Amino acid sequence: MGLFENEEEAQDILEKSRKRIDEIDNDLVNLISERTSLARSIVLAKVFLGMEIYDKSREEQVHAKVNKLAEDLNIDKSILSDIMDMLTTLSKNRQREILEE
């Protein structure tokens, strides 16, 4: 494959890449936590406005935006869409929990 001059260089790149992935994973979890923490203000606003927790038009907007980003960044649209579905489910579940408090 010719990418590395020797085993030591390949090992060094592997370790640095894994370290960076660990940092990114931490950032992702923190961002997911921050995203989920917005559920309280969102659900209270929805209640005040007489809206349902499930907002089809908003979810369609999110998916359209994510599909565009996936195309631009050459990321598998289907997998990214699944991730967004999980994030919106996490948010909706948190909103339901808040309503039950």
DARA-V837752 format. One line per field, one symbol per residue. ss: DSSP state (@ for helix, = for strand, . for the rest). phi: phi as a letter, one per 20 degrees, with the letter a starting at -180 (. if undefined). burial: # if it has 16 or more other C-alpha atoms within 10 Angstrom, else .. Layout:
ss->???
phi->???
burial->???
//
This chain:
ss->......@@@@@@@@@@@@@@@@@@@@@@@@@@@@@@@.@@@@@@@@@@@......@@@@@@@@@@@@@@@@@@...@@@@@@@@@@@@@@@@@@@@@@@@.
phi->.mfcebffffffffffffffffffgfffffffffffffgffffffffgemeefedgfffffffffffffgffdldgffffffffgffffgffffffgffef
burial->...................................#..##..#..#......#.........#..##..#......#..##..#...#.###.##......
//
